[in-house]
Structures are given as C-alpha cells and as structure tokens.
Amino acid sequence: MRAKSTFMKSVYRHRWLYIMMLPSLAYYAIYKYAPMAGLVIAFQDYNLMDGLRNSPWVGLKHFRDVFSNQQFFILLRNTLLISFYKIGFGALPDLLLALLLNEVRIRWYKRAVQTAVYFPYFLSWVIVYGMMLMFLSPGTGLVNYFLKDWGFEPISFLTSNDWFRSILVSSEIWKDVGIGSVIYMAAMAGIDPQQYEAAIMDGAGRWKRMWHITLPGIRNVFVLLLILKMGSILDAGFGQIYVLYNSLVYDTADIIDTWVFRRGLEQMQYGYAAAVGMFKSVVGLIMILGANQLAKRFGGNGIW
C-alpha cells in the first residue's frame, strides 16, 4: 500500500508532464499499436466481404510464397542497397552542417542559412519531383542544357538505372539535411560552455575545440540516430521512390514497399502484403536490437 501511495503521489506531482504526453501516447496507440491486430491477415486468405473473423486460415502459406519468389530477393537487394547508401552518405552532411552553423557568429547570416536549408524539408516529394524535372529533364532540363552546350550528350537521369539511385540519395540529403542538423545543434546547445572557456584559456583553437569538445559531446546523439535508422533499414523511403520511379528503373529502384503496394492494394492480395510487412517488422526489430547492443559494447549509451 505504501508503494502504491508513493507512486500515486509521484504521478500527481508530475501530472502536467503526463498530460503533455497524452497526445503522443494516443497517436501511437491508435495508429501504431491498434493496427497490429491486422497482422492476422498474414495467416489468412483475407477477403474484404468475409472480414477478419470469417476469412479462411492458411497458416504460413503466404510466407512460403514470399520466400519462394525469386523477385522478392531482387527487391530485398534493392531495398538494402538504397537504405545503406542513404545511411552511409546521409549520416555526415547533417553533422557537418550543424558544426559549421555552430561556428557562425554573425546572427543574421546564420538565421538566413538556417532558413534556406530547413525549407526543403517542408516540401512534398511531388513538388520536389517537379523541381527535378526542371533540372534533369533530357529535353528541357537545366543540367542537360549545360551538358549540350559543353558538347556532351543529354542524360535521361530519371529513367536511367545507372543514375537513379544517386538521384534518390542526393535528393533525400538535400531535402532532409536542414532538419537533421537541428537535432545536432540542440545537442551542441547542451554542452557545458565552461568546457569551451577552459579550452580557450589553454590555447585551443576552433578546430581543437570542435574535435575534443563538440564531437565527443554529441557522440551519443549520433549513435542514437544511427540506431534508429538501422531499425528502418527495410523502408528505404516509399514516398520518395513511389513519386520518382517508373517502369524503366524497376531493376534498381523497385523496393519491397512499392512491390507490396502493387500486390497488396492494386491486386488486392492483402494476406501476401501483410506477410511481407510482418517480415519487415521482425527484421527491423532485430536490426535495432543488434545496433543497440553494438553501441553499448563500443562505449555508447544506446537507446536503453
């Protein structure tokens, strides 16, 4: 009874914090956890007219169909390659931009740069695609205009298997680098200013202060973001790819999510799509648990 009373007092003392948490908890409960009841579709021959209760059970049939399909492994390869490219090439630009902005002392210039690099994050991929057509179109694109002016043949960037993955990675970096740097700048704001003052007194320049104080101070944040990205390694950015890709680049751009969208919604094979979705969730859980353990083994804090 005493423990219960202490717990209730603690809840009442922090009641406003719990109230502030309610919208986030409601979001995850409604949109993340409640739909998990639909995972039973992966074990059913689901039919819209019969519903969850009356659809016949087929056991692991959909999983066997998925893993016996050779196309699935091509899609898995494309998904992993695109995700690793995005993680590998996209991890450092956010950090570098935050480090550079942190060293700017002219406030109006810093704010102008921040506004310019944050703005693309709020654009939809449909708008970004329209902008890319203006620059990369083989007939009227600005890039190809300069290529032809310099004596080169125009390149169809958006329909070329050689270029499409590079376009995906570079466009995502351009779009998300600003918002990613916000997280690092918030972490830098939490570093004790006295450390910088002591380093200045010892004669350390900007580069040494950055190397010995700033980077160690945000190391845990970098590791945390890397772990979270590893957990979504089989996502690869459905919204971006679905808007940008076309049938000419299926060999390099078709990923698990776009394939599931076509099979699950367009062809109404809901059980098949649910089986692939469950596979993705299990792999994501394994990856995030493994990355968390590796982070702890190499001296990081991990997520928990």
Secondary structure, DSSP 4 states (H G I P E B T S, - for coil): -HHHHHHHHHHHHTHHHHHHHHHHHHHHIIIIIGGGGGGGGGGB---TTTHHHHSPB-TTHHHHHHHT-HHHHHHHHHHHHHHHHHHHHHHHHHHHHHHHHHH---HHHHHHHHHHHHGGGGS-HHHHHHHHHHHH-TTT-HHHHHHHHTTPPP--GGG-TTTHHHHHHHHHHHHHHHHHHHHHHHHHHTS-HHHHHHHHHTT--HHHHIIIIIHHHTHHHHHHHHHHHHHTTTT--HHHHHHH--GGGHHHH--HHHHHHIIIIIS--HHHHHHHHHHHHHHHHHHHHHHHHHHHHTT-----
